[in-house]
């Protein structure tokens, strides 16, 4: 009888499907260089999308959401909504002079610094008066933090900083 039970158990186990292997989690990027390149691509695409934003058309604001997350996205939306409500307009484009990866904190956080040329941009109020101060620098260095969410690199914070290598 014991032999019969053993045979039955063996026969039943042969019909049981082999469990699928559990995927081993891997880092989002194979190297720091790859992570920095992905962050730079996202940032440059974000700047391009930003140039297409029309303060008079809130539907154009949504394009930026593809590149941002969290409080950065919320703050940007609030700022754009204010520009729309006040009837402001913008001309020109920001140019990325350089982008440098700074560090990878963990598998989901990338820090970088960029230098942007804003000399060709202007913002005007509803009456056409410039809102750009006469002493505005032509270039800004910005520290950026990107997060990786579901294999997607997104801008989560930015902070203007002093950087003597970002001059105009």
N, C-alpha and C positions, 0 to 999 in steps of 0.2 A: 504494500500500500504506500509506504514511504517513497519507494521508487516511482510509483505512478504519480504521486503529488509533485515530485521533483521534475518528472517529465512534463507534466501539465504546466508547471511554472516556467520551465524553459520554453515550451511552445508558446505560451502567452507573451513572454518577454520578447520573443522573436517578432511578434506582431506589433509591438510597441514602437512607434517611430523614434528614431534617434533624435535627441533634442538638438535644435539648431545651436551652433556655437554663439556665444555672446561676443559681439564685436569688442575688441580691445580699444579703449579710448586712445586717441592719438592727439598730439598737439595740432593746433589749427594751421601751423606753418612749419615747414621743414627747417627753416633757419631764421635768424634775426633779419637778414637781408630780405628774405621773402616777406616777412611781417611788415618791415618798413616800406617795402615797395607797394604792398597792398594798401597801407595807410596813406601813402602818397597818392596813389591812384584815386582813392576815395576822396581825399582832400581836393585834388585838382578837379575831379568831377563835380564836387560840391561847389567850388568856385565858379565853374562853368554854369551850373544850374542857377547859382545866385545871380549871375549876370543876366539871366533870362527873367528874373522876377520883376514884375511890374507892380509897383505899389498901388496902382489904381485897380488892379485885378487880383483879389484875394485867391482866386483859383490857382494863380501861378505860384503861390506860397507852398502848395502841397509838394511840389517837386523836390524841395529841400528835405522833406521828411525821410526820403530814401537814404539820406546820408547822415542823419542825426538821431540822437536818442535822449531820453531822460530830460533833465532840467535844461540842457542846452536847447533841445528841440522846443520845449515849452517857452523858454525865454525868447527864443528867436521868433516864435509865432506871436508872442505878445508884442515884441518890437515892431514886427511887420504890420500887425493889426493897428498899432498906434500910427505908423506912417500912413497907412490907408485912411484911417479916421481923420487925420489932420490934413489930408490932401497933398502930401508930399510926393516928390518925384526924384528919380535918380538918373544920372547919365554916366556913361563910361563903364569900364571894366577893371576889376582888380587883376593884377598880374602876379603870379607866383614867381618870385625871383629865385628862391631856393627852398628846398625842403630837406630837413635832416632828421633821421631817426636818432632818438636819444637813448631810450632803453626799453626793454621788454620787462615789465614787472612780474608778470606771470603769464600763463597761456592766454589770458583774456584782456590784458591791458598793454597798450602800446603808447609810449610817450614820444613826441616829436616837437620840433621847432620849425617854423616857416618864416620866411621873409616875404612880405607882400608889398608891391608897389601900388599905392592908391592915388598916385599923382594925376591919373587920367579920370578920376571919378569926382562926381559932384552930387550934392543933394540940395533940393530946392523946396521951399514951402509952397503953399497953394497959390501965392501971389508971384512966384518966380524968384524970390529973394534967396540967395545962397544961405544954407545952414552950415556950411563948412567954414570953420574959423580960418582966418588968414594965416595963422601960425601952425596949422596942422602939418605934421611931418609928411613927407612924400612916401615914406616907407615905414612899415610896422613889423616888428618881430612878434610872433605869437607862439606861445607854448600850447600844444594841443594834447589832449588825451583821447585815445580811441579805445573802445571796448569791442570785444568780439562776442557777438550774440548770435548763436545758432550759425556759426561759420561765416557771419557777416560782420565786416568791420564798419563801425559807426563812430562819428564824432560825439564825445560825451561832454567835454569841457574845452574852453579856450580862454587864454589869458594873455593880454598884451604885455610884453616885457621889454626891458632895455637890452639891446644887443648891438655892440659897436660894429659888428660885421654886416648889419642890415642898415645900410645908409643909402642916401639918395643923391 
